[in-house]
Amino acid sequence: MFQIFLDTIADLWASSGFAMLTWQNVVMILISFLFMFLAIKHKFEPLLLLPIAFGMLLTNLPGVDMYHPELWVMDSEGHVDFGAVITYGGLLDYLYLGVKLQIYPALIFLGIGCMTDFAPLIANPKSFLLGAAAQAGIFLTFIGAAALGFNALEAGAISIIGGADGPTAIYVSSKLLNDKCSITPGTIALAAYTYMALVPLIQPPIMRLLTTKKERAIKMEQLRVVSKTEKIIFPIAVTVIIALLVPSAAPLVGMLMLGNLFKESGVVDRLCKTAQNELMNIITIFLGVSVGATTVAESIISWDFFKVIVLGVIAFSVGTASGVLFGKLMCIVTGGKVNPLIGSAGVSAVPMAARQSQKVGAETDPTNFLLMHAMGPNVAGVIGSAVAAGVLLSIIPH
């Protein structure tokens, strides 16, 4: 009888997650705890970092059977057997369908569009140039990643971190990366949201280094009032122009502009509120947990992950520097009417990057208000990162 009891205990132990636990699992679980701490204690992008961290925890608990990387292996023609995913998948596999099919990022952009005011950009169209200049980090990092041995698919996914746009990074990485790549969309998402959370630490030193005290003290003219007609025409015109120029960018830009049209038209208030509140919150949960699920220990604990982290900060820093340097050029061309600090807001971290422009400018002159001027390049950066994503998807075979 006692032997039967011992055999039962042994069987229970053998079938438990403790028996299957590896040191890699322990490391990833501890990392998930760290991200939860940063999200809760220090409020580092908590809306997405917290669900990503918990998804990371769930996927690295052995035996829970919620996410199966083997179901996402592509066949010889580059297709995933979605029938097998639906038949044999776990909860996180089902949620990850929204990422793999690029549904969640597009819906996130719909909500962002409902919350974005493009008036500063419409009032100062030159801001488009600053938003475009800040995307230089993406393309320079693409070259750097390729030089470090990453293939074109991996280099494209890594480089998009420079846009400082989480949904765009997830959209591009889920489009490009497959089971044969050494990194996952979860890796890219972690790097992207980490650097977005670190905007207040990364950007100001670069801004101070590349500008003089005199340039930082430049006061810009008040922006003109933008009419409602302009605000309504803008999202429609942008959608048509960008979809024709870069068709691959249409899903993100189209949903962004649809959301903005909801906001500015004033006739679909219920839809606008739903998109920016309930829908946005639901998709954020699904997106974060399912992206976190891809961070299995085998794909994260590697030198490639370390390279991604390093390249990510380079991409973001180069994007910030490019925006500031182009702002200095505009300052010269306009005879000192443009404060170069607003160029740093050309990355897509809205509104954090614009706030840094205001903060660094106010350090030099507390009466200098740059926030609204910086919002122009900032929202231009949202469009610019989506266009850059479309360009990458167009030029990289996948």
N, C-alpha and C positions, 0 to 999 in steps of 0.2 A: 504493500500500500504506500509506504514511504517513497519507494522507488518511482511509483506512478506519479506521485506528487512532484518529485524532483524532475521527472521527464516533462511534466506539464509546465513547470517553471522554465525549464530549458527551452521548450518550444515557444513559450511566450516571449522569452528574451530574444530568441533567434528571429522571430517575426516582428520584433519591435524596431523602431527607428534607431534606438541606441546601438543595436548590434550593427547597423549599416552605416553609422555615422563615421565619416572620414575627417581628417584634419582640414581638408579643403572646405568641407561643409561647415566646420566650426569657424574657420576664418570668415567665410561669407556671412554666417549668422552674426558674428561679432561686428562685421562691417554694416550689416543692416541695423544693428543696435546703434552704431555710431551715427548713421544717417537719421534715424529716428530722434536721437538726442539733438542733432543739429537742427532738425525741423521743429522740434517742440521747444527746446531751450533757447535756441538762437534765432528761430523763425527764418531759416534759410529755405526759401521757396517751399513753405510747408504744404501748400495745396497739392503739389505734385511730389515733393520729396518724401512725404510721409507715406502715401500709398505705394510709391515705388519701393521704398524701404521695406514695407510689409510684404509686397509681392516678392521681393528678394528673400525675405525670411521664409515665406511659404514654399518657394521653389527649391530651397536648399535644406529643407527638413526631409530627410530620407524616408521613403515609404508612404508619403501623404498622397502620392499618385494624382496630383492636380495638374501638372504640366509635363508633357512628354516631348523632348527635343527631337526624338527619332521620328515623330509623326510629321515633322516639318522638313524632312529630307526631300529634296527635289529628285524627280526621276530624270532619265536621260534627256528628256525634252525640256527640262527646266520647270516642270510643273509640280505643285504640291497636291497630294491626294486629299482634297478637302473632305471627301466621303469618309475616309479613314479617320480624319480628325473628329468629325461629328460622331462617328460610331464608337471609337475607342478613346476619345479625348476626355480630359478632366475639366473641371471648372475653369482653370486658367487657360487651357487650350481654347475653350469657347470664347472667352473674353479676348484672347490674343487674335482671334479672327478679325476683329475690328481694326487692329493695328496692321496685320498682314494685308488686308484688303484696302488699307489707307482710308478708312472711314472716320476714325476718331480724330486724326489731325485736321481733316477738312471741317468737321463739325466744331472743333475748337476755334478754327479761324472764323466760322460763322459767328460765334459768341464774341470773339475779339472785335469783329467788325461792328457789332451792335454797341460796343463800349468805346469805340474809337472816334475821336473828333478830328477829321481831316482838315478843319478850317485853317490851322497854322500852315499846313502844306499848300493849300489852295491860295492862301494869301501871299505866300512866298514860294513860288514854284522852283526857285533856285535850290530849295532844300532837297529836291530830287537828286541833284548832283552830289550833295553831301551823303545822302543815303546810299547812292551808287558807289561812291568812293570807299565807303566803309566796308563794302563787300570784297575789297581787295584781299582781305585776310583769308577768305574762302579759297580763292584761286591760287594764291601763293602757297597756302598750306597743302593744297592738292598736289602741287609739284613736290613739296617737301616730303609728304607722305609716300609718294611714289619713289622718291630717292631713297627712302629708308626701307624699301622692300615690300611695301604694301601694294597689292594689285589695284587696278583702276577702280573696282567696285568699293574696296575698302578705303582707298584714298578719297573717293568722292564722299563717302559717308563721314569720314573723319573731318574733312575740310568744312563741311556745312556747320560744324560747331562754331566756326568763326562768325556766323550770322547772329549768334546769341538768341536764337529762336528755338525753343524746345519742340513745339509741334512740327516745325519745318524739319528739324534734325531727325525726329522720329519718322516723319513722312519719307524723307530721302533714304534714310538707313533701311527702313523696312522695304523700300522699293529695290534697293541695290544689293543688300546683303543676303546671302543664302547660306546653307549649311556647310558649304565648302570654304567660307570665309573664316578668318581667325578671330573675328570680333562679331558682336551681336548688336541689334538695335538698342538693347538695354545698356550696353557699354557706352554707346554714343549718347543716349539720353542722360545717363549719369554724369558724363563729362559736361554736356551742354547745360544742364540745370545747376551743376556745381558752380560753373563759371558765371552763370546768370546771377546766382546768389552772391557771388564774390565781386560783382560789379563795383561796389563802393571801395573795395580794396585794390582792384586791378587798374581801374581807369584813372583816378586822380593823379597818381605819380607820373603816368604817361602824359597826361594833359599838361602838368606843370613842367615836365622836362622839355616838351616841344613848343612851348609858348613863352613869350616874355611877359613881364608884369604889365607892360603897357598894352599888349594885345589882350590880356585877360581883363583889363579894365574898360575895354571898348563897350560903350552903350549903343544898343541898336534901336532904330526907329520903331515906334509902335506899329504893330501889324494892322492892316486895313480890315474893315468889317466885311465878312464874306456873306453873300446873300444866300437865301434858302435855295434858290434856283441853281446856283453854282454847286451847292452841297448835294443836290439831287443828281445833277448831270455828272458830277465827278465819278462816282462809283460805276456808273454805266459806261462812261467813256474809257475809264481805266481797264475795265473788264474786256471791252472790245479790242482795245489797242494791244494789251499784253497777250490776250488769247491768240490774236493774229500773229504777233511777233514771236512769242514763245508758247506754243500750244501746251507744252508739258507743265507750264506754271498755272494753267487755267483752273484746275481743281482747287488749289489753295487761294489764288487771287480771286477767283469767282465767288467762293464762299465768303471770303473776307468782305468783298464789295456788296454781296447780297445782304450780309448783316448790316453793313453801313447804310445801305438803301432802306432797310427796315427802319433804322434809327432816324434818318434824315427825312424820310417821306412823311412821317407823322401820322400815317393812316393805319398802321398795323402795330399798334402799341403792345397788344397782347403777345404777338409773335416775337417782338423785340425783347420784351421782358422775359419771356420763356427761354429764348436763345441765350441771353446773357446771364440768366440765373439758373433755373432748374435744369435745362439741357446741358449747359456748360458744366454744372456741378456733377451731374451724372457721368458725362463723358470723361471728365477729369479723373473721377474715381476709377472707371474702367481702364482708361489709358494708363494711369500710373501703376495700378496693380498688374496689368498684363505686361507692361514693359519691364517692370521689376521681375516678372516671372522668367524672363529670358536671361537673367544674370546668373546662370548656373555656374557652379564653381569651376568647371573645366574651361569655360570661356573667359572667365574674369581673372583667375590667378595665373597670369602669364606676363611675359615681357611685352607682348603686344598691347596689353591693357595699359601698362606703364607708358608706352610710346604714345598711345591715344591721349592720355592725360597731358603729356608734355606738348604734343602737337595741338591739343585743344587750347591750352593757354597761349601758345604762340599765335594760333589763328585769331583768337579774341583780341590779343594785344596788337597784332598787326592791323586788324580791322579798326580798332580805336585810333591807332596812330595814323592810318591812312585818312580817316575822317578829319582828324585835327590838321594834318598837313594840307589837305585839300581846302580846309577852312582858312588856313594861312594864305593859300593862293587866292582864294576869293577875297580875303581881306585886302590883299595888294591890288587886285584888279578893280575892286570897288572903291579904292581910296580910303580904306580904313573903316568901312561901314559894316563889315561883318566880323563878329567876334569869333576867332577860330575855335573857341571852346565848344561851340554848338556842333562842330563837326564830329566830335566824339560820340554824340547822340545818334549818329547814323547807323549804329548797330541796332538790332531789333529788340533789345531789352526795354520794353515800354512799361511804365514811364521811368524806370530806374536810371537809365542812361541820361535822360533829359534832366533828372534831378541832380546828377553829378555835375553837369554843365553849370547849372544854377549854383550849386554848392561851391565849386572851385572859383567861379566868377565872383561870388559874394565874399569869398575870402580876401580878394584884392580890393573890392569896393562893395560894402554892404548895401549900397543903394542901387546896385546893378541887378536888374531882373531879367534873366535870360531864359527862364523856364518855357514861356510860350514860344520863343524863337527856337529853342532846342526841340520842342515837340514836333516841329516841321520835319527836320531830318530824322527824328525818332520814328514817326509813323511812316516816313519814306523808307526807313530801314526795314520795316515790316514787309512792305511791298518788294523792296529790293532783295531781301532774303528769299522770298517766294520765287522771284524771277531767277535768282541765282540757282535755286533748287531746280527750276525748270531747265535751265541751261545745262546743269550737270546731268540731269536725266536724259537730255537730248544728245549729249556728246559721248556719254558712257554707255556702251552696249550692255544690256542687262536682260 
